[in-house]
Amino acid sequence: MTFTGFLIMPLVGAAMGWFAYQFMGIYPYGIIVNLIVGAVGAVVIGGILAALGFALIPGIIGGVVLSGIGAAVALGVMNFVYRYIRF
């Protein structure tokens, strides 16, 4: 994955957080938290997937795909924790 792909990751993650807030009804803590969790999940989980060799598509498109997967996983975990564990 290129450096530009890593720069795109937080932006895609924040967009996924906004999408989850607006359309999917995942807003236990508000839009700001969704944006942050999406961006952090995109960078961390997307980076781990890229380091493990799951970046099958090179360049920016690969960064967008991996960051979308990372943000979706992070937002899903946040929603699960909110619904079933409740901090």
Stockholm file with secondary structure:
# STOCKHOLM 1.0

chainA/1-87         MTFTGFLIMPLVGAAMGWFAYQFMGIYPYGIIVNLIVGAVGAVVIGGILAALGFALIPGIIGGVVLSGIGAAVALGVMNFVYRYIRF
#=GR chainA/1-87 SS CCHHHHHHHHHHHHHHHHHHHHTSCCCSSCHHHHHHHHHHHHHHHHHHHHHTTCCCSCHHHHHHHHHHHHHHHHHHHHHHIIIIICC
#=GC SS_cons        CCHHHHHHHHHHHHHHHHHHHHTSCCCSSCHHHHHHHHHHHHHHHHHHHHHTTCCCSCHHHHHHHHHHHHHHHHHHHHHHIIIIICC
//
